[in-house]
Amino acid sequence: MQKIRCIDFHAHIFPDTLAPKAIASLVEGGKHLYLPNTDGTKDGLIKFMDESGVDISVNMPVLTKQTQTVKTNEFAAASVSDRIKAFGGIYPTEEFYKQDIDFVVSLGLPGIKLHAEYQNFIVDEPKMLKIYDYAFSKGLMILQHAGFDPAFEPPFRSNPKMFANAMKQLGGGTMIAAHFGGQSQWDEVEEYIVGTDIYIDTAMGFDYYSKEQFMRIVKNHGSDKVLFGTDSPWSNAKKEKETLLTLPISDEDKENILHKNAERLLGI
């Protein structure tokens, strides 16, 4: 097929002054299991995108405390360009979640990124249902880390059953479970997420799940609910994209995953 557009829906960048420390800390915290493909800066990401055939990446900031709300979201908004889009981030608290979500909305960002491990919550606990509901009511999407994270010990605070339970209790909204619905939990993805309205991204993918399981999930869940993602800088976009393009799935499926679904969700 002809050259196909590619949108990486799950990437991370940091301010230039913070990136070296942030990347070093994440590598150390993750026990050196994942090694970076970029230096964590916006320019570094764009350079790697050019080398990898990625047209647009979506920055997904993760807050580790509530006091980071303003600076982190202002950086995310300032990073937006023709090559970079961005979600906002909140640190989910009972006290501040509405004002923090409103701040994300005021910046024109289309969604929020959450991480149950770094932010110390359970995906389907009552507090989070209120936060999801408010975010959805404001028109925001939510992308969440899902499953295994090398920086933390099991049992993990997110899994496919929790995502399915949470969304059953809400009246709609766009929830995206990263890492194909749950890193290293893909049998549970097939049991609890496949067939629901929950989106999944491919981040940290083919080095971990089998091509056969990937294709089975795409077939049964629908390629219209799968987004290409890399969790940049932690996996190789060029390798992930090339692997996807070699699979015996339809061109329509490939285009949905690589760019059409992202374009629809982002309105681009």
Helices and strands as residue ranges (DSSP letters): E 7-11, H 19-29, H 42-52, E 56-59, G 66-68, H 69-78, E 84-86, E 88-89, H 97-106, E 111-114, H 126-137, E 141-144, H 160-168, E 175-177, G 179-181, H 186-188, I 189-193, E 199-201, H 211-221, G 223-225, E 226-227, H 237-246, H 251-255, I 256-260, H 261-266
